[in-house]
Amino acid sequence: FDGSSRYVNCIPDDGDLSEDDVGSDLDHDYIPDNKELSEDELGSDSDDEYIPPSRHSQCDDSDSNEQSNLDENLPSCSGVTELPECTLELETPADFFLFLFPKELISMIVEQSNIKALQDNINKPANISENEMEQFIGTVIFMSLVKLPSSRLYWSATVGQPQVFESMTCNRWEIIKKNLHFSDNSNSVPKNLHFSDNSNSVPVGTPGHDKRFKIRPLLDNIKQRLLLVPKEEHLAVDEQIIPTKCRHHLKQYNPAKPHKWGYKNQVLSGVSGFSYDFDIFAGEQSNTFPNGAPDLG
């Protein structure tokens, strides 16, 4: 098929073979001359003897190269990695939940959500309690782990989840979701809380306007709680896409992520999988650096 000529050798009968011919084939010490072998026969032998390197050996070579490129004079980790007392006391899932969502934050969310309901319709107050808000946030976290196509399916008779439908009714859950709010649009900072000095009193489009003012109290509180945990030695910063289908000016597109559209979030994590800090991208507002910070390019 490849255009090369082929020859057919006829095998003679046993009667046509002499004793010398038969003996030569049975001689185990016989070594054929390389000149007597054709190029095709030589090529086939070399192919059979070739053993490609395994992936494991290739990985070992790359690992050894990386080890040789490491700077031996790098400073060792001298930070404090011992957990503080406030985290050592966390034993149950409820303790971890209250660590990220303390009573002060829950009270603020309840206050702002009830204000939002009155602003929409003064004749239909939501009257959300702190206990209901804790249950609502807990069910939302559970839904992010046990995913169903629709939120109403968690109250379904076939695929419903008792962790959800035993906490509250579907109608009540949707009312809280509709009125969920973290910041009063008419005030700069919610009452009884002292977070960052970012304010929504600055008009949109002018310098100093906080594009994330609606969720600023929630972001600041969670970041403050995460910063209480000492950082480990090996850290990495990676980009995360928080998927959303809503229309928002902070929505970004990244074709390299599993979820292409959403909010871009820069996350500082360790090899343990714990996230120590994060920053949701807000355009030019995010392109600021602390005084004295090195330029990393």
Buried (B, 14 or more C-beta within 10 A) or exposed (E): EEEEEEEEEEEEEEEEEEEEEEEEEEEEEEEEEEEEEEEEEEEEEEEEEEEEEEEEEEEEEEEEEEEEEEEEEEEEEEEEEEEEEEBEEBEEEEEEBBBEBBEEBBBBBBBBBBBBBEEEEEEEEBEBEEEBBBBBBBBBEBBEEEEBEEBEBBBEEEEBBEBBBEBBEBEBBEBBEEBBBBBBEEEBBBEEBEBEEBBBEBEEEEEEBBBBBBEBBBBBBBBEBBEEBEBBEEEEEEEBBEEEEEEEEBBBEBEEBEEEBBBBBBBBBBEEEEBBBBBBBBEEBBEEEEEEEEEEE
